[in-house]
């Protein structure tokens, strides 16, 4: 039997009236409209909140798989995207090469996107390249969380390369890369990068109301920090020994930044 890699793309388009003219899952990327969470409740006269949950329909990504999600939040719309479970990158099929996972986000004027997937787990022997690209209008709001877990319980991690690129009003806001696991540059697990931790995360918040009054840089304990960006945005970076503690730090940071 010949095993072939999976190529799949899921698409979401959200409108200001609460509609989802496009909600198309593919292969392992099934999309479901779910009940909006209370924190996304619409203000009087505001756009109704929309929530979409990504449900894994099959095991992925495996080596050689090509997965992509595209989300467009049109002017004035409010969308939350989460996932039903963690994504686990698993070893591939022979010489299939690394898997790729591309996320492309577009957020229009006066729109809001909360991109809050569950953790990405890099299992031993896997190889994954993940790229997230966001294009924001000047008046767009964005909350984006990324959590990387290096190895399942008691195992070494796979090879993981991530890149996050964000542009606001056509200008660069953030562009950074992270390479972890076997094959990554030497020292990835040293004191200058992970320092022995197995959970790494970041939280990006973009809010036009911060224009002219940037967030103050500060530490959040011993292994987390808030950094203002050159724009109405703040980046929280954090390390933790496990997924539970990482989520706790990022949740506390989000509550503080959005209160």
N, C-alpha and C positions, 0 to 999 in steps of 0.2 A: 504494500500500500504506500502511495506517495503522499507525504504530508506537505501541505502548502501553507504559506503564511496568510494571515487575514489582513485585508485592506478594508477599512470601514470609516465612514464619516457620519457624524451626527450634527444636525443643524437646529438652531433655535432662533426664532425672530419674535420679539415681544413688542406689542403696541401700547400706546398710552392709555387706551380704553380697556386694557386688561386682556386683549385678545392675543392669541398665539397663531398667527397666520402660517407659521412654519414650525413644526415640532416633529422632526424626522430622525428616528434612530436607525442604526445600521449595525448588523453583526452583533458584537458584544456590547454595543453602546445603545441600550434601550432607554428612552426618555419617557417620563411620566409627569403629567401635571399633578401636583399635590397641594394640600392645604397650606396657605401662606402662614408663616410663623407670626406670632404676636408682634415681634419687634419690627416687622415689615408692614404693620397696619397702616392703612392710608390715612393721612390727615384729612380733615373736612375739606372737600373740594379738590383734593389731590388725586393723583393717579392711583387706581387700585393696584395692590401688590400682586405679583405673580410669582409662583414658586414652581420650579422644575427640578425633579430628582433624576439623577443618572443611575440606572439599575443595570448591573452587570448581567448580561444574558448568557455569557459563556466565559471560560477561563481566558484571560488576556490581560496584559500583553505578553506574548511569548516571543522568543527571538525571531526576527524577520517580520513581525507584524507591523502594520502601518495604520495607526489609529489617529483620528482627528475629531475635534469638536469645534464648531463655529457658533458663536452666540452674538446676535445683533440686538441691542436694546435701543429702539428708536426713540426719537425726541420725546421727552416727557414720561417715558415708561419706567417702571420699577420692577426689577427682576432679581430673584434669588435663585441661584443654582447650587444644589448640594448633591450628595451621592448617598446611596443606601448602605454602602460598605466600603471598606478600604480597597484600594487597587493594589494588587500584588504582581510585581514583575517577576516572571519565572524563567528558568533556563530555556533556551531555544532548541531548535531542531537541527542538530548537526552544524553545518556551516552556513546557516541562514543569516547570520549577522545580527547586529543589535536591533531591538525593536525601536520604533519611534512613536512619539505621542505628541501631536501638535494641537495646541489650544489657541484659537484666534477669537479675540473679543473686540466688539465695537460698541461704544456707548455714546449716544447722541446728546444733543443739547438739552439740559435740564433732566436728563435720565440718570438712573441709578442702577448699578449692578453690584450684587453681593455674590462673589464667587467663592463658595465655601465647601469644597470637596472634602471627603475623608482622606485619611493618610495614604501616601504612596509608599509601599513596602518593597524594598529591593532585596529579593531573596537570593541566597547563595547561588552563584553560577549564572545569574541573569545579567543581561546587558540592555540598558535602556537609555535613549536620548530623548529628553522632554524639552519642548520649546513652547513657551507661552508668550503671545504677542497681544498687546492691548492698544487700541487706538481710541482716544478719548476726545470728545468735544471740550471746548473751554469750560462749559458749565456742567460737565458730567461729574458724577460721583462714583467712586469705586471702592469696594472693600474686597481685597483678594488675599486669600490664605493659602499657604503652601506648607505641607508637613511631610518630611522625608524620614522614613524609618529604615535604618540600615540593618537588614537581616531580620528574619523571624526569631523567635525566642531561642537563644542558645546557638545561633549560627552566625557565620560571617556574612557580610553583605555581598551583593553583586556589584557590578560596575554601573554607575549612575552619573549621567551628565545632564544638567538642567540649565536653561537660559530663560531669563525673564526680561522682556523688552516692553517698555511702556512709552507711548507718545501722547502728549496732550496738546491739542490745538496745533498739531503738525510738528511740534518741537519735542526733542527727546526729554523724557523725565527720568527714566531709569533703564539701565541696560547692564545686566550682570550675569555671570556664569558661575557654576559650581560643579566641580568634578570630584566624585567620591568613589571609594572602593578600589579593588585591584585594577591596575592599569592607569589609575589617576596619578597626577604628579606626586612625587614623594613628599611625605609630610602631611597628607590629607587628614590623617588621624592624630597629628601632633598638636601641640599646644597652640599653634598659630591658626588652626582650623577647627577641628572638633574636640581636641583634648580628651579623647577617649569616650566621648558621648556617642550615643547611638540614635539620637533623635535631633533633627535640625529643622527649624521652621522659620518662616517669615510671614509678616502681615503687612500689606500695603494698604494705606487709607489715603484716598484723594478726595478733598473736600474744598470746593471753591470758596467756602466761607472763611477759609484760612488765608486767603489772599491778603498779603500785607501783614499778617500776624502769624508767622510760622510757629510750629510746635517746638517746644524747648527740648533740646537733646538731654537724655538722662538714662541712667542705668535702671534696669528692672531686676534687681537681684544680682547674683554673681555671673550669670551666663545669658543675660538678655539686655537689650538696649533699644531705645527709641532714637532714630536719627531723622531730623527734618531734611527734606529734599528741596532742590531749587525749583520750587513751585508749591502750590497749596497741597502738600502731601507729606506723609510721614511713613517711615519704614521701620518696622519692629523686626529684629533678628534675635533668635533664641536658640539655645542648645539645652538638651535635657537628657537624662539617662534613659527615659522611656517615653512612649507616646502619650500616656496619661498626664505626666507632668508637663510635657510640652504644650498640650492643649490647654491646660490650666493657665499657663503663663500667657498664651496668646489670647485666650478668652478675657482674661483680666485686662490685658492691654487694649483690646477692642472696646470693652466697656468703658474704659477711661477715655479713650480717644473720641468716642462717639456720644459721650454723655452730655 
